[in-house]
């Protein structure tokens, strides 16, 4: 499925997760559904940003429809409100913001 939405191209595709060792043995990994969200007009994938999701993310949201349709809905949600997808800051990042120093006796 390929659609345009608010200046982005949303494209779903299926790929198998074959790693090099599996390939050498002539085996394939399980197929997974992905969605790519890319700016239509220019940009280098960072400004405006590109994004890729695996179908696993649809479990987090309660959209109706097929897995592909649900994944497209998640992609539209990312375009509309990317802040919902921001990862919470890690403990390491928080310690830098709070003025963490390597010597705990320093203030």
C-alpha positions, 0 to 999 in steps of 0.5 A: 500500500502506498499513500500520500498524507500531509506531505509524506509518502506512507508505504507498507512493505513485507520483508523477511528477517533473514540474517547472514547465517540463515542466508548461508544455510538457504533459510529465510527468517519470518516475514514482517510488515513494515511501514516507511514514512518519507517526506514527499518534497525533498529533505534528507530524511531528517528535516523533515524526518523519515520514520519506519515502524514494524507491524509490532507497534500496532499492538500498542494502538487499538485501530480497526482493520487489517494489519496493513490498515492499522500500520497506516493508521499508526503512520498517520498518527506519527505524522499528526503528532510525532511527540507521542512517539518520543522515547522517555529520556534514559537515566543516563541522559537525565543524569547529564541534565541534572549536572552529574559529575564523575566525582560525587564529592564535587558540588 
